[in-house]
Amino acid sequence: MFLSVFDVFKIGIGPSSSHTMGPMTAAAHFLELLRRHPSRADAAAVGATLYGSLAFTGKGHATDRAVTLGLLGWTPAEFDFDAAARQLYALGETHLLRLDGLPPLAFDPAVDIVFDYGPPLPGHANGLVFCARDSAGAELLSETYYSIGGGFVVTAQERKAPPLAATTSSWPYPFANAATMLRMARENGLSIAQMKRANEIHLRSADEVDNGLARLWAVMNGCIERGLCQEGELPGGLRVRRRAAKIHRQLEAERQSNRAQPHAASDWLGVYAMAVNEENAAGGRVVTSPTNGAAGVLPAVLRYYLDHCVGAEPGRIPDFLLTAAAIGGLIKHNASISGAEAGCQGEVGSAAAMAAAGFCAVLGGSPEQVENAAEIALEHHLGMTCDPAAGLVQVPCIERNGIGAIKAVAAASLALRGDGSHFMPLDNCIEAMRQTGEAMNERFKETSLGGLAVNLPEC
C-alpha cells in the first residue's frame, strides 16, 4: 500500500473536498472521456445528476457550482478565482460550454444539474452521473463517479474492482498497517518520516519532494494568515460570522500585556484552526488535511509547534508532514476519511491522529510514541457524527477543527510521557472506526438529516 504525501495533502478550494473538489475533478475527467469518444463531434449537450449526500448537502457545499467549474475545464489545484468568475458570467449569458477539442455544448446549471433526493447510488454515498447527448437528445456517453473523500474520485467500475495486490518490492518500505510500519522502523533504525520519504523519492526526485512539501506548508500557512485577517459573515445564509480575526487580536493583546492565562495555548490552537476553516467555508484556497472539512487541524498544530514550542525548528516541517501523511494513508487504506462514509470521526478524527503523530515526531518521539499519539487522538473521536447545519461546512465544523487540534496536542503530549507501549494498537482503533462508520445511521453521515443539523435555533 502506498499513498503519496501529495495525495493525502492536495491543494484545492473550499468548502468541501468530497462535495466541491471531488465533483469538480469528476467533471474534468468526464470532459477528457468525452474528448476521446469516437462520436465526440456529435455531442451537443451535457448534464449531471447528484445522488446521496451530494444531493442532500450539495447546495450548502456548492456542489452544483463545482460541477459547473469542472465542466468549464477547471481543476481544484489550478483554480483561478477571477478567471473562473468571468467564465461563469459568460455561461450564464449563453448557456454554452466552449471547450478545446469539443463542439459547443448546451449546459444550463439550473436545469442540467439534477439533485436526486432518492436512494444513493450503490457504490458510495457521494455519487454523481454525467451524461452527454446529441442534438436529438440521444445519449452518447454516460459515466458514474464517486467522490470518496479527500478529493479522491473513482468511477463506478474502479469502485467495484478489487484492489491491486501490493508487491513487497514495489516500495522501499511497503507498510499497509501500523504494526508493519513499526516493525520496519525497528528493523531499519529509521523514523516514520524517513521511511515515508524513501517511498516518496521512489516516485519523484528528492528536490521535487522537498519543493512540494514546502509549497504545501506555504499554502497551509497562507490560509491561516488570510483567515486571521478576514472578518464579516460567511456565505450560505446561516449568518455565521468569522471569529478568528477578533480572537487573534485578543490573544495578541493578552500576550503583550502578560495577562495570558495558561490555557491560552488551547486558544492559539483553536484560532489557527478556525482561521483555516473559515477560509474553507468561504470557498478559499486550502489543503486537504486529509479533507477540507478537517483542513484546519493539522496546520494549526504545525503553526503552534513553530510559534509556541521551545526548540521548534522550521527544518522539521517535512518530518511533520511526512509522518502525518503516513498515518493518514493507513487510515484511508484500512477505513475511510470520508464524512459521508464514516462520519466526522473519519475527517476530524483522522486529522487529529495525523496531527498528533506529526507533532509527536518533531518533538522527538520514537516511532512507537508516534503511533501511540495517533491512536490516542483517533480513539477519542470515535463515533463522531457528520451533521453540518444546512449542509454548510460551518456549524459545528469550524469549532470542531479547533477542538480537534487541541486533542491532537494533548494526545502527543500524553504519548511522549510514556515509552510507546500501550494497550490499544492504532490498527485496532482504525478498524473500530471502520466498523463504527458502517454501523452509523445515514442521518449522521453528511446528509444534514440528523444531529445538530436538525436542532437549530428557531430565531
Protein Blocks (a to p, Z undefined) as FASTA:
>chain_A
ZZdfklmpccdddfbfklmmmmmmmmmmmmmmmmmpmklmmpcbdcdddehjllmmmmmn
ommmmmmmmmnopafklpcfklmmmmmmmmmmnopacdehiacddddfklmpccdfbdcd
fkbmbdcddddddfkopafbdcddddeejhiacdfklmmpccddddfklpmblcfbfklm
mmmmmmnopafklmmmmmmmmmmcfklmmmmmmmmmmmmmmmmmmmmmggcjdehhjopa
cfklmmmmmmmmmmmnopacfklmmmmmmmmmmmmmmmmmnopacdddfbfklmmmmmmm
mmmmmmmpghiafklmmmmmmmmmmmmmmmmmmmcfbfklnojmlmmmmmmmmmmmmmmm
mnopafklmmmmmmmmmmmmgoiacddehhiafbfmlmmmmmmmmmmmmmmmmmmmmnoi
afbdfklmmmmmmmmmmmpcfklnonopgcjllmccfZZ
